[in-house]
Amino acid sequence: LPREFANANLNTATFDKTGTLWFTGQSGVYGRVDPASGKVEAWKAPKGYGPYGIATTPSGEVWYASLAGDHIARIDTATGAATVVEPPTPNVGPRRIWSDSKGVLWVSFWHAGELARYDPAAKTWKTWALPKSKSGCYSVFVDDKDKVWVTDFIANAILRFDPANEKLESF
């Protein structure tokens, strides 16, 4: 990494559609690596500390979640600029982010204990509370059937969410 990001506290990575690796660092950094050339570029996150989870949508957009910065952001893959999207309520702590097959983003709200959906096309949010916890929604993953999987850190559980019927099932 560039010297000014020596203590980046690297966290998560994703590849975009061109094969560039994008990454986050909780100390307030996000960046990219071109595997072909080895070139590394990094930027200060617009709201400082917190970039954590990162994901690529099917259309090639790259988004990250900022736990301490309390937002998600879309990265312009050409310029590296990040556009912040505020959550529907403050202090929810977006931790991880994943895209479904339509480019809708699913976000774990760590502090709120909620699963959140952000639709970039409509610019709308919707949230669902975890059934047993008021905090601790840690990770999120969307499978090939567009079912959303989350981990509930506090309840020590894995949950599957079906967007069609809006039901959470615990495992």
N, CA and C atoms as an extended XYZ file, in Angstrom:
513
Properties=species:S:1:pos:R:3:atomname:S:1:resname:S:1:resid:I:1 pbc="F F F"
N         0.833       -1.196        0.000 N   LEU     1
C         0.000        0.000        0.000 CA  LEU     1
C         0.869        1.247        0.000 C   LEU     1
N         0.322        2.349       -0.492 N   PRO     2
C         1.056        3.615       -0.399 CA  PRO     2
C         1.385        3.932        1.066 C   PRO     2
N         2.484        4.639        1.298 N   ARG     3
C         2.957        4.922        2.657 CA  ARG     3
C         1.909        5.568        3.551 C   ARG     3
N         1.099        6.461        2.984 N   GLU     4
C         0.106        7.146        3.823 CA  GLU     4
C        -0.990        6.207        4.333 C   GLU     4
N        -1.008        4.971        3.832 N   PHE     5
C        -1.993        3.981        4.281 CA  PHE     5
C        -1.306        2.760        4.885 C   PHE     5
N        -0.177        2.986        5.522 N   ALA     6
C         0.606        1.888        6.089 CA  ALA     6
C        -0.165        1.091        7.147 C   ALA     6
N        -1.059        1.742        7.862 N   ASN     7
C        -1.853        1.064        8.894 CA  ASN     7
C        -3.317        0.981        8.476 C   ASN     7
N        -3.550        0.443        7.317 N   ALA     8
C        -4.894        0.425        6.728 CA  ALA     8
C        -5.879       -0.470        7.462 C   ALA     8
N        -5.395       -1.483        8.178 N   ASN     9
C        -6.266       -2.463        8.822 CA  ASN     9
C        -7.176       -3.099        7.769 C   ASN     9
N        -6.540       -3.730        6.781 N   LEU    10
C        -7.256       -4.323        5.649 CA  LEU    10
C        -8.296       -5.324        6.120 C   LEU    10
N        -9.434       -5.359        5.394 N   ASN    11
C       -10.528       -6.204        5.841 CA  ASN    11
C       -11.071       -7.134        4.766 C   ASN    11
N       -11.669       -6.611        3.714 N   THR    12
C       -12.398       -7.434        2.754 CA  THR    12
C       -12.004       -7.041        1.335 C   THR    12
N       -12.189       -7.977        0.391 N   ALA    13
C       -11.843       -7.702       -1.010 CA  ALA    13
C       -12.904       -8.268       -1.947 C   ALA    13
N       -12.959       -7.704       -3.163 N   THR    14
C       -13.841       -8.190       -4.221 CA  THR    14
C       -13.183       -7.885       -5.570 C   THR    14
N       -13.463       -8.717       -6.550 N   PHE    15
C       -13.002       -8.439       -7.911 CA  PHE    15
C       -14.120       -7.776       -8.701 C   PHE    15
N       -13.777       -6.754       -9.498 N   ASP    16
C       -14.769       -6.178      -10.403 CA  ASP    16
C       -14.781       -6.985      -11.704 C   ASP    16
N       -15.578       -6.566      -12.667 N   LYS    17
C       -15.738       -7.323      -13.917 CA  LYS    17
C       -14.494       -7.307      -14.795 C   LYS    17
N       -13.551       -6.383      -14.532 N   THR    18
C       -12.322       -6.316      -15.336 CA  THR    18
C       -11.184       -7.104      -14.708 C   THR    18
N       -11.427       -7.673      -13.523 N   GLY    19
C       -10.390       -8.429      -12.839 CA  GLY    19
C        -9.568       -7.615      -11.863 C   GLY    19
N        -9.957       -6.367      -11.642 N   THR    20
C        -9.292       -5.532      -10.646 CA  THR    20
C        -9.796       -5.915       -9.261 C   THR    20
N        -8.876       -6.017       -8.303 N   LEU    21
C        -9.227       -6.340       -6.928 CA  LEU    21
C        -9.433       -5.048       -6.144 C   LEU    21
N       -10.603       -4.914       -5.533 N   TRP    22
C       -10.936       -3.760       -4.695 CA  TRP    22
C       -10.913       -4.220       -3.247 C   TRP    22
N       -10.483       -3.339       -2.323 N   PHE    23
C       -10.354       -3.726       -0.921 CA  PHE    23
C       -10.765       -2.582        0.001 C   PHE    23
N       -10.998       -2.951        1.255 N   THR    24
C       -11.317       -1.972        2.290 CA  THR    24
C       -10.333       -2.107        3.439 C   THR    24
N       -10.167       -1.006        4.164 N   GLY    25
C        -9.370       -0.981        5.385 CA  GLY    25
C       -10.096       -0.156        6.423 C   GLY    25
N       -10.272       -0.722        7.607 N   GLN    26
C       -11.078       -0.070        8.643 CA  GLN    26
C       -10.519        1.255        9.132 C   GLN    26
N        -9.252        1.530        8.865 N   SER    27
C        -8.687        2.797        9.332 CA  SER    27
C        -9.097        3.974        8.439 C   SER    27
N        -9.973        3.712        7.461 N   GLY    28
C       -10.490        4.797        6.624 CA  GLY    28
C        -9.947        4.801        5.218 C   GLY    28
N        -9.778        3.627        4.651 N   VAL    29
C        -9.196        3.515        3.314 CA  VAL    29
C        -9.959        2.481        2.488 C   VAL    29
N        -9.980        2.705        1.204 N   TYR    30
C       -10.412        1.710        0.236 CA  TYR    30
C        -9.490        1.859       -0.957 C   TYR    30
N        -9.400        0.818       -1.762 N   GLY    31
C        -8.484        0.919       -2.892 CA  GLY    31
C        -8.603       -0.239       -3.843 C   GLY    31
N        -7.636       -0.290       -4.771 N   ARG    32
C        -7.656       -1.330       -5.799 CA  ARG    32
C        -6.239       -1.781       -6.136 C   ARG    32
N        -6.187       -3.013       -6.630 N   VAL    33
C        -4.946       -3.606       -7.106 CA  VAL    33
C        -5.198       -4.120       -8.513 C   VAL    33
N        -4.345       -3.737       -9.450 N   ASP    34
C        -4.408       -4.293      -10.799 CA  ASP    34
C        -3.473       -5.500      -10.809 C   ASP    34
N        -4.017       -6.727      -10.813 N   PRO    35
C        -3.160       -7.908      -10.756 CA  PRO    35
C        -2.204       -8.019      -11.949 C   PRO    35
N        -2.582       -7.474      -13.092 N   ALA    36
C        -1.727       -7.570      -14.283 CA  ALA    36
C        -0.464       -6.724      -14.138 C   ALA    36
N        -0.618       -5.500      -13.609 N   SER    37
C         0.534       -4.598      -13.505 CA  SER    37
C         1.129       -4.541      -12.098 C   SER    37
N         0.332       -4.934      -11.103 N   GLY    38
C         0.764       -4.821       -9.720 CA  GLY    38
C         0.538       -3.447       -9.133 C   GLY    38
N        -0.032       -2.529       -9.905 N   LYS    39
C        -0.280       -1.161       -9.430 CA  LYS    39
C        -1.335       -1.164       -8.324 C   LYS    39
N        -1.022       -0.458       -7.245 N   VAL    40
C        -1.931       -0.323       -6.111 CA  VAL    40
C        -2.299        1.148       -5.960 C   VAL    40
N        -3.600        1.418       -5.850 N   GLU    41
C        -4.090        2.766       -5.589 CA  GLU    41
C        -5.002        2.700       -4.380 C   GLU    41
N        -4.968        3.756       -3.564 N   ALA    42
C        -5.821        3.806       -2.383 CA  ALA    42
C        -6.321        5.228       -2.179 C   ALA    42
N        -7.490        5.320       -1.547 N   TRP    43
C        -8.126        6.612       -1.282 CA  TRP    43
C        -8.598        6.659        0.161 C   TRP    43
N        -8.632        7.866        0.714 N   LYS    44
C        -9.228        8.074        2.025 CA  LYS    44
C       -10.742        7.961        1.877 C   LYS    44
N       -11.360        7.222        2.770 N   ALA    45
C       -12.818        7.100        2.750 CA  ALA    45
C       -13.439        8.457        3.070 C   ALA    45
N       -14.552        8.794        2.417 N   PRO    46
C       -15.137       10.122        2.579 CA  PRO    46
C       -15.566       10.477        4.002 C   PRO    46
N       -15.856        9.469        4.828 N   LYS    47
C       -16.277        9.767        6.201 CA  LYS    47
C       -15.298        9.173        7.220 C   LYS    47
N       -14.079        8.902        6.780 N   GLY    48
C       -13.047        8.433        7.701 CA  GLY    48
C       -13.142        6.950        8.030 C   GLY    48
N       -12.866        6.627        9.281 N   TYR    49
C       -12.795        5.228        9.723 CA  TYR    49
C       -14.028        4.413        9.357 C   TYR    49
N       -13.807        3.120        9.098 N   GLY    50
C       -14.935        2.217        9.001 CA  GLY    50
C       -15.110        1.333        7.800 C   GLY    50
N       -14.506        1.594        6.614 N   PRO    51
C       -14.772        0.684        5.489 CA  PRO    51
C       -14.497       -0.769        5.868 C   PRO    51
N       -15.463       -1.631        5.618 N   TYR    52
C       -15.412       -3.011        6.112 CA  TYR    52
C       -15.730       -3.993        4.986 C   TYR    52
N       -17.016       -4.270        4.751 N   GLY    53
C       -17.398       -5.198        3.685 CA  GLY    53
C       -17.387       -4.515        2.329 C   GLY    53
N       -17.218       -5.328        1.266 N   ILE    54
C       -17.201       -4.785       -0.092 CA  ILE    54
C       -17.728       -5.861       -1.036 C   ILE    54
N       -18.428       -5.440       -2.083 N   ALA    55
C       -19.017       -6.403       -3.016 CA  ALA    55
C       -19.151       -5.789       -4.404 C   ALA    55
N       -19.260       -6.665       -5.386 N   THR    56
C       -19.475       -6.263       -6.779 CA  THR    56
C       -20.846       -6.752       -7.224 C   THR    56
N       -21.594       -5.886       -7.902 N   THR    57
C       -22.910       -6.260       -8.428 CA  THR    57
C       -22.745       -6.956       -9.779 C   THR    57
N       -23.779       -7.636      -10.271 N   PRO    58
C       -23.685       -8.267      -11.591 CA  PRO    58
C       -23.361       -7.285      -12.719 C   PRO    58
N       -23.761       -6.014      -12.581 N   SER    59
C       -23.461       -5.026      -13.623 CA  SER    59
C       -22.037       -4.478      -13.503 C   SER    59
N       -21.349       -4.825      -12.423 N   GLY    60
C       -19.967       -4.394      -12.252 CA  GLY    60
C       -19.756       -3.246      -11.288 C   GLY    60
N       -20.824       -2.747      -10.647 N   GLU    61
C       -20.653       -1.690       -9.650 CA  GLU    61
C       -19.975       -2.263       -8.413 C   GLU    61
N       -19.126       -1.465       -7.785 N   VAL    62
C       -18.459       -1.870       -6.548 CA  VAL    62
C       -18.981       -0.986       -5.420 C   VAL    62
N       -19.433       -1.631       -4.344 N   TRP    63
C       -19.995       -0.951       -3.180 CA  TRP    63
C       -19.274       -1.436       -1.929 C   TRP    63
N       -19.110       -0.545       -0.953 N   TYR    64
C       -18.591       -0.990        0.340 CA  TYR    64
C       -19.521       -0.540        1.459 C   TYR    64
N       -19.417       -1.232        2.591 N   ALA    65
C       -20.143       -0.879        3.807 CA  ALA    65
C       -19.138       -0.336        4.811 C   ALA    65
N       -19.501        0.734        5.503 N   SER    66
C       -18.613        1.345        6.489 CA  SER    66
C       -19.210        1.218        7.881 C   SER    66
N       -18.627        0.345        8.671 N   LEU    67
C       -19.115        0.084       10.019 CA  LEU    67
C       -19.015        1.328       10.903 C   LEU    67
N       -17.837        1.881       11.052 N   ALA    68
C       -17.660        3.067       11.906 CA  ALA    68
C       -18.162        4.345       11.228 C   ALA    68
N       -18.136        4.393        9.898 N   GLY    69
C       -18.599        5.570        9.170 CA  GLY    69
C       -20.099        5.614        8.984 C   GLY    69
N       -20.777        4.501        9.321 N   ASP    70
C       -22.243        4.412        9.293 CA  ASP    70
C       -22.838        4.804        7.931 C   ASP    70
N       -22.348        4.149        6.873 N   HIS    71
C       -22.898        4.392        5.534 CA  HIS    71
C       -22.487        3.248        4.609 C   HIS    71
N       -23.055        3.243        3.427 N   ILE    72
C       -22.545        2.433        2.334 CA  ILE    72
C       -22.100        3.427        1.259 C   ILE    72
N       -21.283        2.954        0.328 N   ALA    73
C       -20.810        3.856       -0.716 CA  ALA    73
C       -20.578        3.093       -2.012 C   ALA    73
N       -20.883        3.752       -3.120 N   ARG    74
C       -20.579        3.213       -4.445 CA  ARG    74
C       -19.267        3.826       -4.898 C   ARG    74
N       -18.368        2.954       -5.367 N   ILE    75
C       -17.081        3.421       -5.851 CA  ILE    75
C       -17.144        3.545       -7.370 C   ILE    75
N       -16.747        4.698       -7.879 N   ASP    76
C       -16.606        4.877       -9.321 CA  ASP    76
C       -15.329        4.128       -9.710 C   ASP    76
N       -15.478        3.028      -10.438 N   THR    77
C       -14.325        2.174      -10.735 CA  THR    77
C       -13.333        2.824      -11.695 C   THR    77
N       -13.739        3.879      -12.375 N   ALA    78
C       -12.814        4.593      -13.261 CA  ALA    78
C       -11.957        5.592      -12.480 C   ALA    78
N       -12.597        6.362      -11.601 N   THR    79
C       -11.880        7.431      -10.899 CA  THR    79
C       -11.485        7.075       -9.468 C   THR    79
N       -12.171        6.113       -8.874 N   GLY    80
C       -11.936        5.770       -7.477 CA  GLY    80
C       -12.749        6.600       -6.495 C   GLY    80
N       -13.516        7.560       -6.975 N   ALA    81
C       -14.329        8.390       -6.086 CA  ALA    81
C       -15.456        7.562       -5.467 C   ALA    81
N       -15.770        7.838       -4.214 N   ALA    82
C       -16.844        7.124       -3.514 CA  ALA    82
C       -18.022        8.052       -3.277 C   ALA    82
N       -19.221        7.554       -3.578 N   THR    83
C       -20.452        8.298       -3.332 CA  THR    83
C       -21.170        7.664       -2.153 C   THR    83
N       -21.332        8.415       -1.097 N   VAL    84
C       -21.925        7.926        0.145 CA  VAL    84
C       -23.442        7.839        0.028 C   VAL    84
N       -23.995        6.742        0.572 N   VAL    85
C       -25.435        6.577        0.728 CA  VAL    85
C       -25.679        6.354        2.218 C   VAL    85
N       -26.462        7.244        2.810 N   GLU    86
C       -26.760        7.151        4.245 CA  GLU    86
C       -27.799        6.053        4.485 C   GLU    86
N       -27.708        5.344        5.620 N   PRO    87
C       -28.725        4.345        5.960 CA  PRO    87
C       -30.049        5.016        6.329 C   PRO    87
N       -31.119        4.238        6.422 N   PRO    88
C       -32.431        4.840        6.702 CA  PRO    88
C       -32.540        5.459        8.096 C   PRO    88
N       -31.761        4.973        9.052 N   THR    89
C       -31.680        5.565       10.388 CA  THR    89
C       -30.205        5.626       10.779 C   THR    89
N       -29.818        6.575       11.619 N   PRO    90
C       -28.404        6.684       11.994 CA  PRO    90
C       -27.965        5.616       12.987 C   PRO    90
N       -26.655        5.414       13.047 N   ASN    91
C       -26.003        4.547       14.028 CA  ASN    91
C       -26.368        3.071       13.907 C   ASN    91
N       -26.569        2.591       12.689 N   VAL    92
C       -26.881        1.173       12.484 CA  VAL    92
C       -25.633        0.329       12.245 C   VAL    92
N       -24.522        0.939       11.830 N   GLY    93
C       -23.270        0.221       11.644 CA  GLY    93
C       -23.274       -0.793       10.514 C   GLY    93
N       -23.418       -0.358        9.257 N   PRO    94
C       -23.356       -1.310        8.139 CA  PRO    94
C       -22.008       -2.042        8.140 C   PRO    94
N       -22.048       -3.358        8.203 N   ARG    95
C       -20.811       -4.128        8.351 CA  ARG    95
C       -20.441       -4.864        7.068 C   ARG    95
N       -21.346       -5.614        6.519 N   ARG    96
C       -21.098       -6.385        5.295 CA  ARG    96
C       -22.150       -6.014        4.258 C   ARG    96
N       -21.805       -6.278        2.997 N   ILE    97
C       -22.691       -5.923        1.884 CA  ILE    97
C       -22.564       -6.995        0.814 C   ILE    97
N       -23.684       -7.314        0.153 N   TRP    98
C       -23.679       -8.307       -0.922 CA  TRP    98
C       -24.776       -7.939       -1.907 C   TRP    98
N       -24.574       -8.296       -3.164 N   SER    99
C       -25.567       -8.007       -4.203 CA  SER    99
C       -26.345       -9.265       -4.560 C   SER    99
N       -27.631       -9.080       -4.880 N   ASP   100
C       -28.382      -10.197       -5.451 CA  ASP   100
C       -28.219      -10.171       -6.968 C   ASP   100
N       -28.913      -11.040       -7.659 N   SER   101
C       -28.744      -11.166       -9.116 CA  SER   101
C       -29.252       -9.956       -9.889 C   SER   101
N       -30.059       -9.111       -9.240 N   LYS   102
C       -30.615       -7.925       -9.900 CA  LYS   102
C       -29.850       -6.647       -9.558 C   LYS   102
N       -28.807       -6.760       -8.742 N   GLY   103
C       -28.045       -5.584       -8.345 CA  GLY   103
C       -28.588       -4.876       -7.120 C   GLY   103
N       -29.571       -5.491       -6.460 N   VAL   104
C       -30.081       -4.952       -5.199 CA  VAL   104
C       -29.092       -5.358       -4.110 C   VAL   104
N       -28.789       -4.423       -3.214 N   LEU   105
C       -27.772       -4.647       -2.198 CA  LEU   105
C       -28.387       -5.061       -0.866 C   LEU   105
N       -27.758       -6.039       -0.244 N   TRP   106
C       -28.166       -6.536        1.067 CA  TRP   106
C       -27.045       -6.209        2.035 C   TRP   106
N       -27.418       -5.632        3.187 N   VAL   107
C       -26.433       -5.091        4.121 CA  VAL   107
C       -26.751       -5.577        5.537 C   VAL   107
N       -25.705       -5.986        6.251 N   SER   108
C       -25.889       -6.343        7.664 CA  SER   108
C       -25.691       -5.086        8.506 C   SER   108
N       -26.694       -4.756        9.307 N   PHE   109
C       -26.625       -3.608       10.210 CA  PHE   109
C       -26.226       -4.123       11.589 C   PHE   109
N       -24.941       -4.044       11.889 N   TRP   110
C       -24.360       -4.603       13.096 CA  TRP   110
C       -24.971       -4.022       14.378 C   TRP   110
N       -24.994       -2.730       14.514 N   HIS   111
C       -25.476       -2.109       15.757 CA  HIS   111
C       -26.985       -2.271       15.943 C   HIS   111
N       -27.730       -2.328       14.858 N   ALA   112
C       -29.192       -2.384       14.936 CA  ALA   112
C       -29.738       -3.805       15.007 C   ALA   112
N       -28.922       -4.806       14.653 N   GLY   113
C       -29.440       -6.171       14.613 CA  GLY   113
C       -30.458       -6.349       13.512 C   GLY   113
N       -30.173       -5.743       12.368 N   GLU   114
C       -31.121       -5.784       11.249 CA  GLU   114
C       -30.437       -6.204        9.957 C   GLU   114
N       -31.236       -6.833        9.112 N   LEU   115
C       -30.878       -7.076        7.724 CA  LEU   115
C       -31.498       -5.939        6.927 C   LEU   115
N       -30.716       -5.341        6.037 N   ALA   116
C       -31.218       -4.211        5.258 CA  ALA   116
C       -31.079       -4.482        3.767 C   ALA   116
N       -31.993       -3.907        3.009 N   ARG   117
C       -31.939       -3.981        1.543 CA  ARG   117
C       -31.902       -2.551        1.014 C   ARG   117
N       -30.942       -2.304        0.115 N   TYR   118
C       -30.887       -1.007       -0.562 CA  TYR   118
C       -31.014       -1.255       -2.050 C   TYR   118
N       -32.003       -0.610       -2.668 N   ASP   119
C       -32.213       -0.715       -4.105 CA  ASP   119
C       -31.614        0.530       -4.752 C   ASP   119
N       -30.438        0.406       -5.397 N   PRO   120
C       -29.790        1.580       -5.992 CA  PRO   120
C       -30.620        2.252       -7.082 C   PRO   120
N       -31.402        1.479       -7.830 N   ALA   121
C       -32.211        2.069       -8.902 CA  ALA   121
C       -33.319        2.948       -8.330 C   ALA   121
N       -34.006        2.455       -7.311 N   ALA   122
C       -35.101        3.205       -6.685 CA  ALA   122
C       -34.617        4.133       -5.568 C   ALA   122
N       -33.375        3.930       -5.120 N   LYS   123
C       -32.804        4.693       -4.000 CA  LYS   123
C       -33.649        4.542       -2.733 C   LYS   123
N       -34.037        3.304       -2.450 N   THR   124
C       -34.880        3.033       -1.285 CA  THR   124
C       -34.266        1.958       -0.390 C   THR   124
N       -34.559        2.071        0.890 N   TRP   125
C       -34.132        1.113        1.909 CA  TRP   125
C       -35.346        0.379        2.473 C   TRP   125
N       -35.099       -0.852        2.943 N   LYS   126
C       -36.069       -1.587        3.748 CA  LYS   126
C       -35.262       -2.430        4.719 C   LYS   126
N       -35.748       -2.583        5.952 N   THR   127
C       -35.020       -3.352        6.958 CA  THR   127
C       -35.921       -4.387        7.626 C   THR   127
N       -35.276       -5.434        8.155 N   TRP   128
C       -35.940       -6.482        8.905 CA  TRP   128
C       -35.115       -6.772       10.149 C   TRP   128
N       -35.759       -6.777       11.308 N   ALA   129
C       -35.074       -7.058       12.569 CA  ALA   129
C       -34.779       -8.546       12.694 C   ALA   129
N       -33.613       -8.862       13.245 N   LEU   130
C       -33.311      -10.252       13.561 CA  LEU   130
C       -34.269      -10.691       14.670 C   LEU   130
N       -34.723      -11.951       14.656 N   PRO   131
C       -35.755      -12.366       15.611 CA  PRO   131
C       -35.297      -12.431       17.067 C   PRO   131
N       -33.990      -12.628       17.323 N   LYS   132
C       -33.553      -12.822       18.708 CA  LYS   132
C       -32.543      -11.792       19.203 C   LYS   132
N       -32.113      -10.869       18.356 N   SER   133
C       -31.041       -9.957       18.760 CA  SER   133
C       -31.335       -8.512       18.371 C   SER   133
N       -30.921       -7.612       19.232 N   LYS   134
C       -31.063       -6.183       18.962 CA  LYS   134
C       -29.771       -5.599       18.382 C   LYS   134
N       -28.738       -6.431       18.261 N   SER   135
C       -27.475       -6.048       17.629 CA  SER   135
C       -26.818       -7.335       17.129 C   SER   135
N       -25.701       -7.198       16.418 N   GLY   136
C       -24.929       -8.375       16.052 CA  GLY   136
C       -25.222       -9.018       14.716 C   GLY   136
N       -25.894       -8.321       13.800 N   CYS   137
C       -26.050       -8.869       12.451 CA  CYS   137
C       -24.696       -8.693       11.763 C   CYS   137
N       -23.945       -9.780       11.644 N   TYR   138
C       -22.543       -9.685       11.245 CA  TYR   138
C       -22.329       -9.762        9.741 C   TYR   138
N       -22.623      -10.901        9.148 N   SER   139
C       -22.306      -11.084        7.726 CA  SER   139
C       -23.566      -11.301        6.910 C   SER   139
N       -23.419      -11.134        5.607 N   VAL   140
C       -24.532      -11.331        4.683 CA  VAL   140
C       -23.997      -11.941        3.396 C   VAL   140
N       -24.779      -12.846        2.816 N   PHE   141
C       -24.427      -13.497        1.552 CA  PHE   141
C       -25.723      -13.804        0.816 C   PHE   141
N       -25.745      -13.582       -0.491 N   VAL   142
C       -26.918      -13.899       -1.300 CA  VAL   142
C       -26.554      -15.077       -2.195 C   VAL   142
N       -27.355      -16.154       -2.108 N   ASP   143
C       -27.044      -17.354       -2.890 CA  ASP   143
C       -27.572      -17.246       -4.321 C   ASP   143
N       -27.377      -18.299       -5.099 N   ASP   144
C       -27.754      -18.285       -6.518 CA  ASP   144
C       -29.264      -18.318       -6.753 C   ASP   144
N       -30.049      -18.489       -5.696 N   LYS   145
C       -31.512      -18.443       -5.791 CA  LYS   145
C       -32.046      -17.122       -5.214 C   LYS   145
N       -31.146      -16.179       -4.955 N   ASP   146
C       -31.466      -14.875       -4.358 CA  ASP   146
C       -32.056      -14.975       -2.957 C   ASP   146
N       -31.714      -16.034       -2.253 N   LYS   147
C       -32.026      -16.126       -0.821 CA  LYS   147
C       -30.866      -15.460       -0.087 C   LYS   147
N       -31.188      -14.752        0.974 N   VAL   148
C       -30.202      -13.969        1.702 CA  VAL   148
C       -29.864      -14.682        3.014 C   VAL   148
N       -28.584      -14.898        3.222 N   TRP   149
C       -28.099      -15.572        4.425 CA  TRP   149
C       -27.380      -14.553        5.302 C   TRP   149
N       -27.674      -14.549        6.602 N   VAL   150
C       -27.005      -13.653        7.535 CA  VAL   150
C       -26.590      -14.433        8.780 C   VAL   150
N       -25.603      -13.900        9.465 N   THR   151
C       -25.231      -14.489       10.747 CA  THR   151
C       -25.645      -13.540       11.861 C   THR   151
N       -26.216      -14.138       12.901 N   ASP   152
C       -26.617      -13.410       14.107 CA  ASP   152
C       -25.586      -13.753       15.171 C   ASP   152
N       -24.651      -12.837       15.375 N   PHE   153
C       -23.532      -13.038       16.290 CA  PHE   153
C       -24.017      -13.281       17.716 C   PHE   153
N       -24.987      -12.511       18.179 N   ILE   154
C       -25.470      -12.587       19.557 CA  ILE   154
C       -26.195      -13.911       19.820 C   ILE   154
N       -27.060      -14.335       18.902 N   ALA   155
C       -27.829      -15.571       19.077 CA  ALA   155
C       -27.061      -16.813       18.625 C   ALA   155
N       -25.846      -16.627       18.087 N   ASN   156
C       -25.049      -17.749       17.601 CA  ASN   156
C       -25.853      -18.557       16.573 C   ASN   156
N       -26.413      -17.844       15.600 N   ALA   157
C       -27.300      -18.480       14.625 CA  ALA   157
C       -27.007      -18.014       13.203 C   ALA   157
N       -27.358      -18.878       12.273 N   ILE   158
C       -27.345      -18.542       10.851 CA  ILE   158
C       -28.801      -18.445       10.425 C   ILE   158
N       -29.132      -17.385        9.714 N   LEU   159
C       -30.507      -17.153        9.279 CA  LEU   159
C       -30.574      -17.086        7.761 C   LEU   159
N       -31.675      -17.602        7.218 N   ARG   160
C       -31.948      -17.466        5.780 CA  ARG   160
C       -33.191      -16.605        5.637 C   ARG   160
N       -33.083      -15.597        4.768 N   PHE   161
C       -34.197      -14.693        4.514 CA  PHE   161
C       -34.683      -14.919        3.094 C   PHE   161
N       -35.995      -15.102        2.962 N   ASP   162
C       -36.603      -15.255        1.643 CA  ASP   162
C       -37.276      -13.928        1.287 C   ASP   162
N       -36.720      -13.175        0.325 N   PRO   163
C       -37.308      -11.883       -0.033 CA  PRO   163
C       -38.742      -11.990       -0.554 C   PRO   163
N       -39.112      -13.146       -1.104 N   ALA   164
C       -40.468      -13.303       -1.652 CA  ALA   164
C       -41.530      -13.246       -0.563 C   ALA   164
N       -41.263      -13.908        0.588 N   ASN   165
C       -42.265      -13.895        1.658 CA  ASN   165
C       -41.803      -13.111        2.894 C   ASN   165
N       -40.615      -12.537        2.814 N   GLU   166
C       -40.040      -11.719        3.885 CA  GLU   166
C       -39.968      -12.452        5.220 C   GLU   166
N       -39.609      -13.735        5.169 N   LYS   167
C       -39.487      -14.555        6.377 CA  LYS   167
C       -38.034      -14.905        6.638 C   LYS   167
N       -37.657      -14.849        7.909 N   LEU   168
C       -36.347      -15.282        8.378 CA  LEU   168
C       -36.475      -16.657        8.996 C   LEU   168
N       -35.599      -17.566        8.602 N   GLU   169
C       -35.575      -18.915        9.147 CA  GLU   169
C       -34.224      -19.130        9.813 C   GLU   169
N       -34.234      -19.606       11.067 N   SER   170
C       -33.005      -19.780       11.822 CA  SER   170
C       -32.487      -21.225       11.720 C   SER   170
N       -31.161      -21.326       11.676 N   PHE   171
C       -30.510      -22.638       11.658 CA  PHE   171
C       -29.548      -22.717       12.821 C   PHE   171
